[in-house]
Amino acid sequence: MSTVLSNYDTWKNFLNDRVSQAKGMGLNEDTISNLAYEIGSFLGEKVDPKNEQERAIKELWDVGDESERKTIAGLMVKLVQQS
């Protein structure tokens, strides 16, 4: 995972691949966003950001409440789908 997190574009590509796999398995957008939220929670607690973009996302995550964090997770899913 550390290689994936070392570069923001690599992270976005990795996340896009996982979102595509989830869709291929028949998961809907809400389920995918909920999974993104769980992953974000794990990363926020256990992983030190490796670059400026990840640091900014972590700072937003840290100040957000649960609803705001779910919004961030959903936006990350949308971002990688449009890339």
N, C-alpha and C positions, 0 to 999 in steps of 0.2 A: 504494500500500500504506500510505502514511503516514496517510491519512484513516481507513483501516480500523483501524489500530493506535491511533489517538488516543483511542478510547472502547472500554472493555472489552466492553460489550454489542454494539457494532457488530462487534467482532472475533469474538465468539461467533456472531453471526448469519452473518457471512461464512464462518466455519469450518463451521457447520451446512449452509449452502448447498453448500459444496464436498464435504462428506461425502455429502449427498443426491445430488449429481451423480455421485460415485464409485460409489455403490450403484446408481444408474440405469445406469451403464456395466457393471454386473455384477461389480464388485470386491467381494471378501469382506472380513469384519471384520479379519482379520489383515493383509491388504494395505493396508487403509485405515489401520490403526494404524501400520504400517511407514512409510507416507507421512507420517503425522502426526509420527513420530519424525524423519524427514528434514527436514521443515519446521521442527520445533522446533530441530534442530541448526543449521540455517541462521539462524533468528531469534536463537538464543542467541549466535552468533558475529558476526552482522552488524548487528543492529538493537538500538538502545537502547530499553528499555521506556519507554512513553509514559504509564503510569499506575501506581498502587500495586499493582493486581492483577497486571499484567504483570511488575512488579519482583519481586513475591513468587514468581511462577512461575519467573522467570529465576534467582533465588537458589536455589530448590530444584533447578532444572536444573543449575546450576553445581556444586552439592555432590554431585549424584547420579552414580552410575556408569552404565554403559550400560544395565544391566537396570532400574535405577530410572528412568532417563530414558524408557525404553520404557513403563514403567508410567505415568509422567506423561502421555506422549502418548496412551496408550490411555484414560486417565481423562478427558483433554480431549475426546476423541472421544465418550465416553459422556456427558459433561456437556452437550455441545451437542446431542446427540440427544434428551436428556430435557428440554431447555429449550423 
